[in-house]
Amino acid sequence: MQAQDYLFVRAFVPFAASVLIKAWKESDESGDLEVLLGGVASLEDEISWFKKEASKWGISLSEVVPQQANKKYLG
Protein backbone atom coordinates (compact mmCIF):
# COMPACT_ATOMS: atom_id res chain seq x y z
CA MET A 1 0.00 0.00 0.00
CA GLN A 2 1.56 3.23 -1.09
CA ALA A 3 -0.07 6.20 0.62
CA GLN A 4 1.74 8.63 -1.69
CA ASP A 5 0.02 7.01 -4.67
CA TYR A 6 -3.32 7.60 -2.97
CA LEU A 7 -2.52 11.31 -2.64
CA PHE A 8 -1.48 11.41 -6.31
CA VAL A 9 -4.70 9.80 -7.52
CA ARG A 10 -6.87 12.03 -5.33
CA ALA A 11 -5.14 15.10 -6.74
CA PHE A 12 -5.61 13.79 -10.29
CA VAL A 13 -9.41 13.62 -9.97
CA PRO A 14 -10.05 17.40 -10.36
CA PHE A 15 -7.83 17.42 -13.46
CA ALA A 16 -9.75 14.51 -14.97
CA ALA A 17 -13.01 16.32 -14.22
CA SER A 18 -11.78 19.46 -15.98
CA VAL A 19 -10.86 17.42 -19.06
CA LEU A 20 -14.30 15.80 -18.99
CA ILE A 21 -16.01 19.20 -18.93
CA LYS A 22 -13.81 20.50 -21.75
CA ALA A 23 -14.52 17.42 -23.87
CA TRP A 24 -18.25 17.72 -23.20
CA LYS A 25 -18.22 21.34 -24.38
CA GLU A 26 -15.90 20.95 -27.37
CA SER A 27 -16.18 17.42 -28.75
CA ASP A 28 -18.57 16.27 -31.41
CA GLU A 29 -17.72 12.64 -30.72
CA SER A 30 -19.74 10.93 -27.98
CA GLY A 31 -17.00 8.29 -27.78
CA ASP A 32 -14.65 10.88 -26.28
CA LEU A 33 -16.93 11.31 -23.29
CA GLU A 34 -17.35 7.58 -22.86
CA VAL A 35 -13.59 7.07 -22.69
CA LEU A 36 -13.20 9.87 -20.16
CA LEU A 37 -16.09 8.63 -18.03
CA GLY A 38 -14.52 5.19 -17.96
CA GLY A 39 -11.28 6.75 -16.75
CA VAL A 40 -13.06 8.65 -13.98
CA ALA A 41 -14.81 5.44 -12.89
CA SER A 42 -11.42 3.73 -12.74
CA LEU A 43 -10.12 6.49 -10.48
CA GLU A 44 -13.00 5.92 -8.09
CA ASP A 45 -12.23 2.20 -8.04
CA GLU A 46 -8.57 2.93 -7.34
CA ILE A 47 -9.36 5.32 -4.48
CA SER A 48 -11.71 2.74 -2.96
CA TRP A 49 -8.95 0.12 -3.18
CA PHE A 50 -6.47 2.44 -1.45
CA LYS A 51 -8.97 3.08 1.35
CA LYS A 52 -9.61 -0.65 1.80
CA GLU A 53 -5.90 -1.47 1.88
CA ALA A 54 -5.15 1.40 4.27
CA SER A 55 -7.82 0.16 6.64
CA LYS A 56 -6.40 -3.35 6.45
CA TRP A 57 -2.92 -2.06 7.39
CA GLY A 58 -4.12 0.47 9.97
CA ILE A 59 -3.01 3.48 7.94
CA SER A 60 -4.89 6.74 8.33
CA LEU A 61 -4.88 8.31 4.87
CA SER A 62 -5.95 11.66 6.30
CA GLU A 63 -2.66 11.79 8.18
CA VAL A 64 -0.39 11.04 5.24
CA VAL A 65 2.02 13.87 4.56
CA PRO A 66 2.95 14.36 0.89
CA GLN A 67 6.60 13.70 0.07
CA GLN A 68 8.52 16.20 -2.05
CA ALA A 69 7.55 14.65 -5.40
CA ASN A 70 3.88 14.80 -4.50
CA LYS A 71 4.22 18.35 -3.18
CA LYS A 72 5.56 19.41 -6.58
CA TYR A 73 2.72 17.62 -8.35
CA LEU A 74 0.05 18.96 -6.01
CA GLY A 75 1.45 22.51 -6.01
N, C-alpha and C positions, 0 to 999 in steps of 0.2 A: 504494500500500500504506500503510495507516494503522495503525501499530503500536498507537496508543491504542484503536482500535476492537477490535483483537485482545484487549487487556486487558479491555475492557468486556464482550465476548462471553464470555470465560473466566470472569469474575466472575458473569455471568448464569446460568451452568450450574447452580450449586448452588441458586439460587432456583427455576429451572425444575424441578429434581428435587424440591424441597420441595412445589411445587404438584402435581406428578405423584403424590406419596405422599398428599397430602391428598385429591386427587380419587379416588384408588384406594380410600381408606378411606370417603369420604363420598358418592360419587356412585352412583346407581342406573343411570346411563346409560353403557353401554360406549363410546358414541361420544365421550364426554368424554375418556376415556383415549386413544382413537385420535388425537384432535386433538393432545393434549399430547405423545404419543409422536412424532408427525410433527414437532412443533416441536423436540423434543430432537434428532431425527435431523438436522434442518436446522442446528442449532447445531454439530453434529459436522462437517457438510459445510463450514460457514463457517470453523471453526477449521482444518480441513485446508487450505482455500484460503489462509488467512492464512499458514500455515506454508510452503506451496509458494511463495507470492509473496515471502515474507521470504527464503527460500533463494535465489530468483532474483535478488534485489536485494542479497544479502549482509548482510541484517539479522539480528542475533541477538535473537530475541524475549525470551530470558531476561534480556537486558540492558536492556530498555526500562523506563524510569522513568515511572511514571504522572504525567501532568500534573495540575494542581489539580482540574479537573473530574472526572477519574477517581478521584482521591484521595477526593473527597467521595462519589462513588458507591460506591467500594469500602469506605469507612469504615463 
